[in-house]
Amino acid sequence: MVFLIIGLVIFGIYYFGFVKPAREDLDRTRTAALSEIDQTLGTIGTSKAQVEASSLRSSVIAAKSKSEINSILGEMSSIAPRESKRKELLDRVDAVVAGTYHSASDVEALYNLRESLKSDINKKTTLADLESFEDSGAVDSQATSTWRTYFRTSIENKVNEFNQVLQRTAAYSLIMPKENALALVDGSSWSTLRGFDFDNPKLVAVPIADTFSRAPDLRPGMVADIFVYDIGTENSSFLFGPAVILDTIYSTEDLSTVSWFYSYDTPAESYAASYSVDVWETLKALAAGSAEAAAVDWQSYATDIMERVRSADLGRFEISVMYVVAVPEELGILITQYEQYTNLGKDLILLPPIVSSNAWQYQAYQSYY
């Protein structure tokens, strides 16, 4: 009995003094290692990183010593940079096929590009292989080529009867000849192209109210860029251009009444003449069939006045004018909202660019009539 008691005491001293502390130390090391694996490989997010993390966890759980666990962590330290680089490249692939208007989800060519590039990346087994793939520029070059091919085909299918296409971005829209659109695509990289869309410019006619002083040289058949002035921020931004001016309509309050008097008096003779008419009422009489009203040629009356004013280098700047402009349908709705609802705090500004005559700019105007 004495020897049994002595044996138990010795075992207790050995177990509690050496075995248990060593086991607890190993368990702490194991727990810390599992946490480190979760915080490194576990957060990378690639399928290969998850497989490696699962394998390393199993090895740590089965490890019999701290040195074995440390060896496993050393192995992880070489895996993590490789998988981080793989994740970086895979994320870049996702970025190059994700556009503002189109992506791999709706464009087959972009989907195929994504799958092909990701397959190539996932086949790489070393960090050096992944870095070499990155340095080759394969992602950028293939992405640019794919976006260009897609938009070339799209442009060919989206031209209207005037050989024009609508280029759309998140900030603005432009109508341009097909040739200009193709040149734009061929000169842009994927990082620019993914923000584009091209469509058939289905045009609508919308009115924009202005004054003669802000655009004194605008006439039907000309073009103008449309800017939006935000009254709250006092900033202007380009909205659309070039918009064809289809028509100009002047306020009856400004031009419908003629009250003219002319006289001179010299020693040889004197002369006086006057002319007075209410144009609005005369036009109503003309519509009602008045022969007297029909005797006066009112065709292009207001336009003729403004042309004569310009020729004389004169202008009544407060004259109200409504410009009827041709814009894409989607912008027509937006412009109408800006014009009708003053609480939106937007003011539309028409700026005619100084450009050489391009026939395509005037075809929409000509077809309007």
Long-range contacts (C-beta under 8 A, 24 or more apart in sequence): 25-66, 26-65, 26-66, 26-69, 29-66, 29-69, 29-70, 30-60, 30-61, 30-63, 30-69, 33-60, 33-69, 33-72, 33-73, 34-60, 34-61, 36-73, 36-76, 37-73, 37-76, 40-76, 40-80, 41-76, 41-79, 41-80, 41-83, 44-80, 44-83, 44-84, 44-87, 45-87, 46-83, 46-86, 46-87, 46-90, 47-122, 48-83, 48-86, 48-122, 49-79, 49-83, 49-86, 49-87, 52-76, 52-79, 52-83, 81-127, 82-126, 82-127, 82-130, 85-127, 85-130, 85-131, 85-134, 86-121, 86-122, 86-124, 86-130, 89-121, 89-130, 89-133, 89-134, 89-139, 90-118, 90-121, 90-122, 92-139, 93-117, 93-118, 93-121, 93-139, 96-139, 96-140, 96-143, 96-190, 96-194, 97-143, 98-194, 99-147, 99-193, 99-194, 99-195, 99-196, 100-169, 100-170, 100-194, 100-195, 100-196, 100-197, 101-168, 101-196, 101-197, 102-150, 102-194, 102-197, 107-150, 109-146, 109-149, 109-150, 110-146, 110-147, 110-150, 113-142, 113-143, 113-146, 116-142, 117-142, 140-189, 140-190, 143-190, 144-189, 144-190, 144-193, 146-190, 147-185, 147-190, 147-193, 147-194, 148-185, 148-186, 148-188, 148-193, 151-185, 151-193, 151-196, 151-198, 152-182, 152-185, 152-186, 154-198, 155-181, 155-182, 155-185, 155-198, 158-198, 158-199, 158-200, 159-200, 160-200, 160-201, 160-202, 160-203, 161-367, 162-360, 162-363, 162-364, 162-367, 163-360, 164-201, 164-360, 165-198, 165-199, 165-200, 165-201, 166-198, 166-199, 166-200, 166-201, 166-328, 167-196, 167-197, 167-198, 168-196, 168-197, 168-198, 168-199, 169-195, 169-196, 169-197, 170-195, 171-237, 171-238, 172-237, 172-238, 172-239, 172-240, 173-239, 173-240, 173-328, 173-330, 173-331, 174-240, 174-241, 174-242, 175-201, 175-240, 175-241, 175-242, 175-328, 177-358, 177-360, 199-328, 201-328, 202-328, 202-329, 203-326, 203-327, 203-328, 203-329, 203-364, 204-326, 204-327, 204-328, 204-329, 204-332, 205-246, 205-247, 205-324, 205-325, 205-326, 205-332, 205-368, 206-324, 206-325, 206-327, 206-332, 206-335, 206-336, 206-339, 207-249, 207-322, 207-323, 207-324, 207-325, 207-339, 208-322, 208-323, 208-325, 208-335, 208-339, 208-348, 208-350, 209-320, 209-321, 209-322, 209-339, 210-320, 210-321, 210-322, 210-323, 210-348, 210-350, 211-317, 211-318, 211-319, 211-320, 211-321, 212-306, 212-315, 212-316, 212-317, 212-318, 212-319, 212-320, 212-321, 213-315, 213-317, 213-318, 214-349, 214-350, 215-321, 215-323, 215-350, 215-351, 215-352, 216-310, 216-315, 216-317, 217-310, 217-352, 218-245, 218-248, 218-323, 218-350, 218-352, 219-245, 219-248, 219-303, 219-307, 220-245, 220-246, 220-247, 220-248, 220-303, 220-365, 221-245, 221-362, 221-365, 222-352, 223-352, 223-353, 223-355, 223-361, 224-323, 224-325, 224-350, 224-351, 224-352, 224-353, 225-350, 225-351, 225-352, 225-353, 226-325, 226-327, 226-335, 226-348, 226-349, 226-350, 227-348, 227-349, 227-351, 228-338, 228-346, 228-347, 228-348, 228-349, 229-346, 229-347, 229-348, 229-349, 230-345, 230-346, 231-345, 231-346, 231-347, 232-345, 236-349, 239-331, 239-334, 239-335, 239-348, 240-327, 240-328, 240-331, 241-353, 242-353, 242-355, 242-361, 243-325, 243-326, 243-327, 243-350, 244-325, 244-326, 244-361, 244-362, 244-364, 244-365, 245-323, 245-324, 245-325, 245-365, 246-324, 246-325, 246-326, 246-364, 246-365, 246-368, 247-323, 247-324, 247-368, 248-302, 248-303, 248-306, 248-321, 248-322, 248-323, 248-324, 249-302, 249-321, 249-322, 249-324, 250-302, 250-305, 250-306, 250-319, 250-320, 250-321, 250-322, 251-319, 251-320, 251-321, 251-322, 252-279, 252-280, 253-320, 254-316, 254-318, 254-319, 254-320, 255-279, 255-301, 255-302, 255-305, 255-319, 256-280, 323-350, 325-350, 326-364, 326-365, 326-368
